[in-house]
Amino acid sequence: MAKRAPTPCRYPGCAAVLGTPGYCDRHRVAAHRDYGRARRGFDTEVGFYQSAAWRGVRAAFLREHPMCVHCAARGRVVAAVVADHVVPLKDGGARFDWANLAGCCVSCHNRKTARETAARR
């Protein structure tokens, strides 16, 4: 079995030589941290979903609407764990309006979000 040639660390200016491509132990944490910071910069709604105001509205909504609306339409009884915006915030949906919220299970929410994302592209 052939071995790979040693490669340098991908971090700019680092001279560490590695057996497998990637970052050395010293720079691996920094590279992942920087990626996470950059990712959070792309999505402007991340801060909103972490706010105390949204968490309060979400909790109150799920107490009043504990079942997944999509599963209920198919005759299934599944607990809602996501307060989904019917009209997504990226499409101009109201942030805190209960008329724009629907209780969903994770699988229904992921399916709906994937459809919306595909339609947006």
C-alpha positions as CSV (number, residue, x, y, z in Angstrom):
1,M,0.0,0.0,0.0
2,A,1.4,3.4,-1.0
3,K,2.0,6.1,1.6
4,R,1.1,9.7,1.0
5,A,3.9,12.2,0.7
6,P,4.2,14.6,3.7
7,T,2.5,17.9,3.3
8,P,2.9,21.2,5.0
9,C,0.2,22.6,7.4
10,R,-2.4,24.7,5.5
11,Y,-2.1,27.6,7.9
12,P,-0.3,30.5,6.1
13,G,3.3,30.7,7.2
14,C,3.4,27.5,9.2
15,A,6.3,25.2,8.4
16,A,5.0,22.1,10.2
17,V,5.1,18.9,8.1
18,L,2.1,16.5,8.4
19,G,1.5,12.9,7.3
20,T,-2.0,13.8,6.1
21,P,-3.2,17.0,4.5
22,G,-4.8,19.6,6.8
23,Y,-3.8,21.7,9.7
24,C,-1.2,21.0,12.5
25,D,-2.4,20.6,16.1
26,R,-1.4,24.2,16.8
27,H,-3.6,25.7,14.0
28,R,-6.5,23.3,13.7
29,V,-8.5,25.0,16.5
30,A,-7.9,28.5,15.0
31,A,-9.0,27.3,11.5
32,H,-12.2,25.9,12.8
33,R,-12.9,29.0,15.0
34,D,-12.3,31.3,12.0
35,Y,-14.6,29.1,9.8
36,G,-17.4,29.4,12.4
37,R,-17.0,33.1,12.7
38,A,-17.2,33.5,8.9
39,R,-20.2,31.3,8.7
40,R,-22.1,33.3,11.3
41,G,-21.4,36.4,9.2
42,F,-23.2,35.0,6.2
43,D,-26.6,34.4,7.9
44,T,-27.9,37.7,9.4
45,E,-30.8,35.8,11.2
46,V,-28.5,33.7,13.5
47,G,-28.4,36.5,16.1
48,F,-32.2,36.9,15.9
49,Y,-32.8,33.2,16.7
50,Q,-30.5,33.4,19.7
51,S,-32.3,36.5,21.2
52,A,-34.3,36.3,24.4
53,A,-37.3,37.9,22.7
54,W,-37.4,35.1,20.0
55,R,-36.9,32.4,22.6
56,G,-39.8,33.7,24.6
57,V,-42.1,33.9,21.6
58,R,-41.1,30.4,20.5
59,A,-41.7,28.8,23.9
60,A,-45.1,30.5,24.2
61,F,-46.1,29.5,20.7
62,L,-45.1,25.9,21.2
63,R,-47.0,25.7,24.5
64,E,-50.2,26.8,22.6
65,H,-49.5,24.7,19.5
66,P,-47.8,21.5,20.6
67,M,-48.5,19.4,17.5
68,C,-46.8,19.4,14.1
69,V,-49.2,21.0,11.6
70,H,-47.8,19.1,8.6
71,C,-48.0,15.7,10.3
72,A,-51.5,16.5,11.6
73,A,-52.6,17.2,8.0
74,R,-51.4,13.6,7.1
75,G,-53.3,12.1,10.1
76,R,-50.2,11.7,12.3
77,V,-49.7,12.9,15.9
78,V,-46.2,14.2,16.3
79,A,-44.9,16.8,18.8
80,A,-43.8,20.2,17.4
81,V,-40.3,21.2,18.5
82,V,-39.8,24.0,16.0
83,A,-41.7,27.3,15.6
84,D,-41.4,27.7,11.9
85,H,-42.0,31.0,10.0
86,V,-44.6,30.2,7.3
87,V,-43.2,33.1,5.2
88,P,-39.5,32.9,5.8
89,L,-37.7,36.0,7.3
90,K,-35.5,36.1,4.2
91,D,-38.7,36.5,2.1
92,G,-40.0,39.3,4.3
93,G,-42.0,37.3,6.8
94,A,-43.0,38.9,10.2
95,R,-40.6,37.9,13.0
96,F,-42.9,37.8,16.0
97,D,-46.4,37.5,14.4
98,W,-48.1,34.3,15.5
99,A,-50.1,34.3,12.3
100,N,-46.7,33.7,10.5
101,L,-45.7,30.8,12.8
102,A,-46.5,27.1,12.5
103,G,-45.5,24.3,14.9
104,C,-43.4,21.6,13.1
105,C,-41.4,18.5,13.9
106,V,-37.7,18.6,12.9
107,S,-38.2,16.4,9.8
108,C,-41.1,18.5,8.4
109,H,-39.2,21.7,9.2
110,N,-36.1,20.4,7.4
111,R,-38.2,19.3,4.4
112,K,-40.0,22.7,4.1
113,T,-36.7,24.6,4.5
114,A,-35.0,22.6,1.8
115,R,-37.9,23.2,-0.6
116,E,-37.7,27.0,0.1
117,T,-34.0,27.1,-0.3
118,A,-34.1,25.2,-3.6
119,A,-36.9,27.5,-4.9
120,R,-34.9,30.6,-3.9
121,R,-31.9,29.6,-6.1
